[in-house]
């Protein structure tokens, strides 16, 4: 209902009520609705959002969505958003942008933010240093609780995380840690050194990001400090980044086990080519699979020619060829769609692919039995011959079972071979299913109707 209301107000150009709706809505509601808006509608929504809300939603978007929005902004607006992003989110975005665009944005932000960004980008990819944020609050051990609370109040609006506070010396060496709750519950005159924990957990800047994330999950930490070789705190990794890393790494590990490295990036590039590429590039991807389909069509004609005596002797056989082909085609399309959606949403464990394949094959068989039974009944009453009805029913069962299996197997094989499964799955499934379906149908007819030939 949120997206419908937003679209209605945009269509009616009722910006006053749209702004009121956006102000009164929860951020997660807006984020969910945002993905269903066009690029132009997204820009309208962003311009009506309060600045802080717009920035928070922007940081939660996928990198692809962030890039699309930046392209829709003026240079000034894009610079403003990038300048005010959290340093770690900014680095992640700049890593994904084309080099020229990233350099232009980096040079346009404030010198202070540019310095912080350059520091983070100086660390190796997929390390604690690369994913950390420099927005944390540090205290001194000689401070009183009252002084520390005043510093937290003053700096909190500009920091990404304030739930954990870090105690450092004059050289920024990490000496201790305490939670915001412990600080709030202490007496105003207490010293920080009296309430802080001396035993601190930290990671070096070159620690692998997955190791950092797993440590945070196992230790139930909201943030973990990152230190340099001298033990000086240079940043923190927060729990939201850690969870994103664990999700990304788990997906990557699954694909690697199946021999499919960088599937997301590859599919993203292919999708962009199919939508925005030149005609020649699109032809290069799609025509080879269509040529296979064309060849399969001629081969299907040869099969029908080979069974010409069947078609001549039993005219009714031809009536049910479209039925057998269409049932198999529909099931194949359904199965390939289920596979594609399951892969994207993570519902299919590639490491256990053959378990999913077995289930889909059984699903195809079970639906085939149901549809085959109905086909048997209709064909029998229509043509007045139960043997022809039985041939049609069995052909439907076998063809639907085969099509369901191919719907999972073909896209999986194409992905494993690093080929474009979006462009190739349907033509290959159709070609194999049509040839096999015709063979199955005519062979079954020959078996059950052989006395007529």
C-alpha positions as CSV (number, residue, x, y, z in Angstrom):
1,X,0.0,0.0,0.0
2,X,3.0,2.3,0.6
3,X,4.2,2.0,-3.0
4,X,0.7,2.5,-4.4
5,X,0.2,5.6,-2.3
6,X,3.6,7.0,-3.4
7,X,2.9,6.4,-7.0
8,X,-0.6,7.9,-6.8
9,X,0.8,11.1,-5.2
10,X,3.6,11.4,-7.8
11,X,1.1,10.8,-10.7
12,X,-1.1,13.6,-9.3
13,X,1.9,15.8,-8.6
14,X,0.7,16.2,-5.0
15,X,4.2,16.9,-3.6
16,X,2.9,18.4,-0.3
17,X,1.0,15.2,0.7
18,X,3.9,13.1,-0.6
19,X,6.3,14.9,1.6
20,X,4.0,14.4,4.6
21,X,3.7,10.7,3.8
22,X,7.5,10.3,3.6
23,X,8.0,12.2,6.9
24,X,5.5,10.0,8.7
25,X,6.8,6.7,7.3
26,X,9.3,4.3,8.8
27,X,12.7,4.0,7.1
28,X,12.3,0.3,6.4
29,X,8.9,0.9,4.8
30,X,10.5,3.5,2.5
31,X,13.5,1.3,1.8
32,X,11.2,-1.6,0.7
33,X,9.1,0.7,-1.5
34,X,12.1,2.4,-3.0
35,X,13.1,-0.7,-5.0
36,X,9.8,-0.7,-6.8
37,X,10.2,2.9,-8.0
38,X,11.7,4.0,-11.4
39,X,14.8,6.1,-11.5
40,X,12.8,9.3,-12.0
41,X,10.5,8.4,-9.1
42,X,13.4,7.6,-6.8
43,X,14.9,11.0,-7.4
44,X,11.6,12.7,-6.6
45,X,11.3,10.8,-3.3
46,X,14.9,11.6,-2.3
47,X,14.5,15.3,-2.9
48,X,11.5,15.3,-0.6
49,X,13.1,13.3,2.2
50,X,14.7,15.0,5.2
51,X,18.4,15.1,4.6
52,X,19.3,12.7,7.4
53,X,16.7,10.2,6.4
54,X,17.7,10.4,2.7
55,X,21.3,9.7,3.7
56,X,20.5,6.7,5.9
57,X,18.3,5.1,3.2
58,X,21.0,5.8,0.6
59,X,23.6,4.0,2.7
60,X,21.2,1.0,3.0
61,X,20.7,0.6,-0.7
62,X,22.6,-1.9,-2.8
63,X,25.7,-0.5,-4.6
64,X,24.0,-0.8,-8.0
65,X,21.0,1.3,-6.8
66,X,23.4,3.8,-5.3
67,X,25.2,4.2,-8.6
68,X,21.9,4.6,-10.5
69,X,20.8,7.3,-8.1
70,X,24.1,9.2,-8.3
71,X,23.8,9.3,-12.1
72,X,20.4,10.9,-11.7
73,X,21.7,13.6,-9.2
74,X,23.4,16.8,-10.2
75,X,27.1,16.9,-9.5
76,X,26.5,19.0,-6.5
77,X,23.9,16.7,-5.0
78,X,26.1,13.6,-5.7
79,X,29.0,15.2,-4.0
80,X,26.9,16.1,-1.0
81,X,25.7,12.5,-0.5
82,X,29.1,10.9,-1.0
83,X,30.7,13.5,1.4
84,X,28.3,12.7,4.2
85,X,28.3,8.9,3.9
86,X,30.1,6.8,6.5
87,X,33.7,6.3,5.4
88,X,33.4,2.5,5.1
89,X,30.2,2.8,3.0
90,X,31.8,5.5,0.9
91,X,34.8,3.3,0.1
92,X,32.6,0.4,-0.8
93,X,30.7,2.6,-3.2
94,X,33.8,4.1,-4.8
95,X,35.2,0.6,-5.3
96,X,32.3,-0.3,-7.5
97,X,32.2,2.9,-9.5
98,X,34.2,3.3,-12.8
99,X,37.6,4.7,-12.1
100,X,37.0,8.0,-13.7
101,X,33.7,8.6,-11.8
102,X,35.3,7.5,-8.5
103,X,38.2,9.9,-8.9
104,X,35.9,12.8,-9.8
105,X,33.7,12.2,-6.7
106,X,36.7,11.7,-4.5
107,X,38.3,15.0,-5.6
108,X,35.0,16.8,-5.0
109,X,34.4,15.9,-1.4
110,X,35.9,17.8,1.5
111,X,39.6,17.5,2.2
112,X,39.0,15.9,5.6
113,X,36.7,13.2,4.2
114,X,39.0,12.7,1.2
115,X,41.9,12.1,3.6
116,X,39.9,9.5,5.6
117,X,38.8,7.8,2.4
118,X,42.3,7.6,1.0
119,X,43.5,6.1,4.2
120,X,40.9,3.3,4.0
121,X,41.5,2.7,0.3
122,X,45.2,2.3,1.1
123,X,44.5,-1.1,2.8
124,X,44.3,-4.4,1.0
125,X,40.8,-5.4,-0.3
126,X,38.8,-7.7,2.0
127,X,40.7,-6.8,5.1
128,X,39.7,-5.2,8.4
129,X,41.4,-1.9,7.4
130,X,39.4,-1.7,4.2
131,X,36.0,-2.2,5.8
132,X,36.4,-0.3,9.1
133,X,35.0,3.1,9.9
134,X,36.9,5.8,11.6
135,X,33.8,7.2,13.2
136,X,34.2,6.1,16.8
137,X,34.5,7.8,20.2
138,X,37.8,7.5,22.2
139,X,38.2,8.5,25.8
140,X,41.2,9.1,28.2
141,X,41.6,7.0,31.3
142,X,42.1,10.1,33.5
143,X,38.7,11.6,32.5
144,X,35.8,11.6,34.9
145,X,32.5,10.0,33.9
146,X,30.9,13.5,33.7
147,X,33.6,14.6,31.2
148,X,33.3,11.5,29.2
149,X,29.5,11.9,29.0
150,X,29.8,15.4,27.8
151,X,32.2,14.3,25.0
152,X,29.9,11.5,24.0
153,X,26.9,13.9,23.8
154,X,29.0,16.3,21.7
155,X,30.4,13.7,19.2
156,X,27.6,11.1,19.0
157,X,25.7,12.8,16.2
158,X,28.7,12.5,13.9
159,X,29.7,8.9,14.8
160,X,28.5,5.7,13.3
161,X,28.6,3.7,16.6
162,X,28.5,4.9,20.2
163,X,27.5,1.7,22.0
164,X,31.1,0.8,22.7
165,X,33.7,3.4,23.8
166,X,37.5,3.0,23.6
167,X,40.1,4.3,26.0
168,X,43.4,5.4,24.5
169,X,46.6,7.1,25.6
170,X,48.3,10.2,24.1
171,X,49.5,8.1,21.1
172,X,46.1,6.6,20.4
173,X,47.3,3.2,21.7
174,X,44.3,1.1,22.8
175,X,44.3,0.8,26.6
176,X,40.7,-0.3,27.5
177,X,37.1,-0.5,26.5
178,X,33.7,0.1,28.1
179,X,30.1,0.2,27.0
180,X,27.8,3.2,26.9
181,X,25.6,1.5,29.5
182,X,28.5,1.2,31.9
183,X,29.4,4.8,31.4
184,X,25.8,6.0,32.0
185,X,25.4,3.8,35.1
186,X,28.6,5.1,36.8
187,X,28.9,8.0,39.1
188,X,29.8,11.4,37.7
189,X,33.0,11.7,39.7
190,X,34.2,8.1,38.9
191,X,37.3,7.9,36.7
192,X,37.2,6.1,33.4
193,X,40.2,4.0,34.4
194,X,38.1,2.6,37.3
195,X,35.3,1.3,35.2
196,X,37.0,0.4,31.9
197,X,38.0,-3.2,31.0
198,X,41.7,-3.6,30.5
199,X,41.4,-6.8,28.5
200,X,40.4,-5.7,25.0
201,X,39.7,-7.7,21.9
202,X,41.0,-6.2,18.7
203,X,42.2,-7.2,15.2
204,X,45.1,-5.9,13.1
205,X,44.3,-3.9,9.9
206,X,45.4,-6.8,7.7
207,X,43.0,-9.4,9.2
208,X,40.8,-11.1,6.6
209,X,37.3,-9.5,6.7
210,X,35.6,-12.9,7.1
211,X,37.7,-13.8,10.1
212,X,36.8,-10.4,11.6
213,X,33.1,-11.0,11.0
214,X,33.1,-14.5,12.4
215,X,34.9,-13.3,15.5
216,X,32.3,-10.7,16.1
217,X,29.5,-13.2,15.7
218,X,31.1,-15.8,18.0
219,X,31.9,-13.2,20.7
220,X,28.6,-11.4,20.3
221,X,30.2,-8.0,19.7
222,X,28.5,-4.9,18.4
223,X,31.9,-3.5,17.2
224,X,35.5,-4.6,17.2
225,X,38.5,-2.2,17.2
226,X,41.1,-2.3,14.5
227,X,44.7,-1.5,15.4
228,X,47.9,-0.9,13.5
229,X,51.2,-2.6,14.1
230,X,51.9,-0.4,17.1
231,X,48.6,-1.2,18.7
232,X,47.0,2.2,18.0
233,X,43.3,2.1,17.2
234,X,42.6,3.3,13.7
235,X,39.0,2.3,13.3
236,X,36.2,-0.1,14.2
237,X,34.2,-2.7,12.3
238,X,30.5,-2.6,13.2
239,X,28.0,-5.4,13.4
240,X,26.0,-4.4,10.3
241,X,29.1,-4.6,8.1
242,X,30.1,-7.9,9.7
243,X,26.7,-9.5,8.9
244,X,26.9,-8.3,5.3
245,X,30.3,-9.8,5.0
246,X,29.2,-13.2,6.4
247,X,26.3,-13.3,4.0
248,X,28.4,-12.4,1.0
249,X,31.2,-14.8,1.9
250,X,28.7,-17.6,2.5
251,X,27.2,-17.1,-0.9
252,X,30.6,-16.9,-2.5
253,X,31.8,-20.1,-0.8
254,X,28.7,-22.0,-2.1
255,X,29.3,-20.9,-5.6
256,X,33.0,-21.7,-5.4
257,X,32.2,-25.2,-4.2
258,X,30.1,-25.6,-7.4
259,X,32.8,-24.2,-9.6
260,X,30.9,-20.9,-10.1
261,X,33.1,-18.0,-9.0
262,X,31.8,-14.5,-9.0
263,X,28.3,-15.4,-10.2
264,X,26.7,-12.2,-8.9
265,X,29.2,-10.0,-10.7
266,X,29.1,-12.0,-13.8
267,X,25.3,-12.1,-14.0
268,X,25.2,-8.3,-13.3
269,X,27.6,-7.6,-16.2
270,X,25.5,-9.9,-18.5
271,X,22.3,-8.3,-17.5
272,X,23.7,-4.8,-18.2
273,X,24.9,-6.1,-21.6
274,X,21.5,-7.5,-22.5
275,X,19.7,-4.3,-21.5
276,X,22.1,-1.6,-22.5
277,X,24.6,-3.2,-24.9
278,X,24.8,-2.8,-28.6
279,X,22.7,-4.9,-31.0
280,X,25.8,-6.8,-32.1
281,X,26.8,-7.7,-28.5
282,X,23.2,-8.8,-27.8
283,X,23.2,-10.9,-31.0
284,X,26.5,-12.5,-30.0
285,X,25.0,-13.8,-26.8
286,X,21.5,-14.7,-27.9
287,X,21.8,-15.9,-31.5
288,X,23.9,-19.0,-30.9
289,X,21.2,-20.4,-28.7
290,X,18.5,-19.5,-31.2
291,X,20.4,-21.3,-33.9
292,X,20.4,-24.4,-31.7
293,X,16.6,-24.1,-31.4
294,X,16.3,-23.6,-35.2
295,X,18.4,-26.8,-35.8
296,X,16.3,-28.6,-33.2
297,X,13.1,-27.6,-35.1
298,X,14.4,-29.1,-38.3
299,X,15.4,-32.2,-36.4
300,X,11.9,-32.4,-35.0
301,X,10.6,-32.3,-38.5
302,X,12.8,-35.2,-39.4
303,X,11.5,-37.2,-36.5
304,X,7.9,-36.6,-37.7
305,X,8.9,-37.5,-41.2
306,X,10.4,-40.8,-39.8
307,X,7.0,-41.6,-38.2
308,X,5.0,-40.5,-41.3
309,X,3.4,-43.9,-41.4
310,X,2.1,-43.4,-37.9
311,X,0.6,-40.1,-38.8
312,X,-0.9,-41.5,-42.0
313,X,-2.5,-44.5,-40.4
314,X,-3.7,-42.8,-37.2
315,X,-4.8,-39.2,-38.0
316,X,-5.8,-38.6,-34.4
317,X,-2.1,-38.8,-33.3
318,X,-1.4,-35.4,-34.8
319,X,-4.2,-33.8,-32.8
320,X,-2.2,-34.3,-29.5
321,X,1.3,-33.2,-30.6
322,X,0.7,-29.6,-29.5
323,X,-0.7,-30.9,-26.1
324,X,2.4,-32.9,-25.4
325,X,4.8,-30.1,-26.5
326,X,3.0,-27.4,-24.6
327,X,2.7,-29.3,-21.3
328,X,6.4,-30.0,-21.4
329,X,7.2,-26.4,-22.4
330,X,5.2,-24.9,-19.6
331,X,6.8,-27.2,-16.9
332,X,10.3,-26.5,-18.3
333,X,9.7,-22.7,-18.0
334,X,8.3,-23.0,-14.5
335,X,11.2,-25.1,-13.3
336,X,13.9,-22.8,-14.8
337,X,12.1,-19.8,-13.2
338,X,12.1,-21.5,-9.8
339,X,15.8,-22.3,-10.2
340,X,16.7,-18.7,-11.2
341,X,14.7,-17.2,-8.3
342,X,16.0,-19.8,-5.8
343,X,19.6,-19.0,-6.8
344,X,19.2,-15.3,-6.5
345,X,17.4,-15.5,-3.1
346,X,19.7,-18.1,-1.7
347,X,17.0,-20.8,-1.3
348,X,19.0,-23.3,-3.5
349,X,22.1,-24.7,-1.8
350,X,24.4,-25.2,-4.8
351,X,26.5,-27.6,-2.8
352,X,23.5,-29.9,-2.5
353,X,22.2,-29.3,-6.1
354,X,21.3,-32.9,-6.9
355,X,19.0,-33.0,-3.9
356,X,17.1,-30.0,-5.3
357,X,17.2,-31.6,-8.7
358,X,15.7,-34.9,-7.4
359,X,12.9,-33.0,-5.7
360,X,12.1,-31.0,-8.9
361,X,12.1,-34.2,-11.0
362,X,9.7,-35.8,-8.6
363,X,7.5,-32.6,-8.7
364,X,7.5,-32.8,-12.5
365,X,6.6,-36.5,-12.4
366,X,3.8,-36.0,-9.9
367,X,2.3,-33.2,-11.9
368,X,2.8,-35.3,-15.1
369,X,0.8,-38.2,-13.6
370,X,-2.0,-35.8,-12.8
371,X,-2.0,-34.1,-16.2
372,X,-1.4,-37.4,-18.0
373,X,-4.4,-39.0,-16.3
374,X,-6.6,-36.1,-17.4
375,X,-5.1,-36.3,-20.9
376,X,-5.8,-40.0,-21.0
377,X,-9.5,-39.5,-20.1
378,X,-10.1,-36.6,-22.6
379,X,-8.2,-38.3,-25.5
380,X,-10.0,-41.6,-24.9
381,X,-13.5,-40.0,-25.0
382,X,-12.5,-37.7,-27.9
383,X,-11.0,-40.4,-30.2
384,X,-12.9,-43.3,-28.8
385,X,-9.7,-45.4,-28.4
386,X,-8.3,-46.0,-24.9
387,X,-5.0,-47.1,-26.4
388,X,-4.4,-43.7,-28.1
389,X,-5.5,-42.1,-24.8
390,X,-3.0,-44.2,-22.9
391,X,-0.2,-43.2,-25.3
392,X,-1.1,-39.5,-25.0
393,X,-1.2,-39.8,-21.2
394,X,2.1,-41.6,-20.9
395,X,3.8,-39.2,-23.3
396,X,2.6,-36.3,-21.1
397,X,4.0,-38.0,-18.0
398,X,7.4,-38.6,-19.5
399,X,7.7,-35.3,-21.2
400,X,6.7,-33.2,-18.1
401,X,9.1,-35.2,-15.9
402,X,12.0,-34.6,-18.4
403,X,11.1,-30.9,-18.8
404,X,11.1,-30.3,-15.0
405,X,14.5,-32.0,-14.8
406,X,15.9,-29.9,-17.7
407,X,14.5,-26.8,-16.1
408,X,16.9,-27.2,-13.2
409,X,19.8,-29.0,-14.9
410,X,20.4,-26.8,-18.0
411,X,20.8,-23.4,-16.1
412,X,23.0,-25.1,-13.5
413,X,25.3,-26.5,-16.2
414,X,25.4,-23.2,-18.1
415,X,26.3,-21.4,-14.8
416,X,29.0,-24.0,-14.1
417,X,30.5,-23.5,-17.6
418,X,30.3,-19.7,-17.0
419,X,27.9,-19.3,-19.9
420,X,24.8,-17.0,-19.9
421,X,22.0,-19.1,-18.4
422,X,19.5,-16.3,-18.8
423,X,19.9,-16.3,-22.6
424,X,20.6,-20.0,-23.0
425,X,18.3,-21.9,-20.7
426,X,15.0,-21.5,-22.5
427,X,16.3,-22.3,-26.0
428,X,18.2,-25.4,-24.8
429,X,15.4,-26.6,-22.6
430,X,12.9,-26.2,-25.5
431,X,15.1,-27.9,-28.0
432,X,16.0,-30.9,-26.0
433,X,12.4,-31.2,-24.6
434,X,10.8,-30.9,-28.1
435,X,13.0,-33.6,-29.7
436,X,12.8,-36.0,-26.7
437,X,9.0,-35.3,-26.4
438,X,8.3,-36.1,-30.0
439,X,10.4,-39.3,-29.8
440,X,8.7,-40.4,-26.6
441,X,5.2,-39.7,-28.0
442,X,5.7,-41.5,-31.3
443,X,7.5,-44.5,-29.7
444,X,4.7,-44.8,-27.1
445,X,2.1,-44.6,-29.9
446,X,3.9,-47.2,-31.9
447,X,3.9,-49.5,-28.9
448,X,0.2,-49.1,-28.0
449,X,-1.1,-48.7,-31.5
450,X,1.2,-51.1,-33.4
451,X,-1.8,-53.3,-34.5
452,X,-3.1,-50.4,-36.6
453,X,0.2,-49.8,-38.5
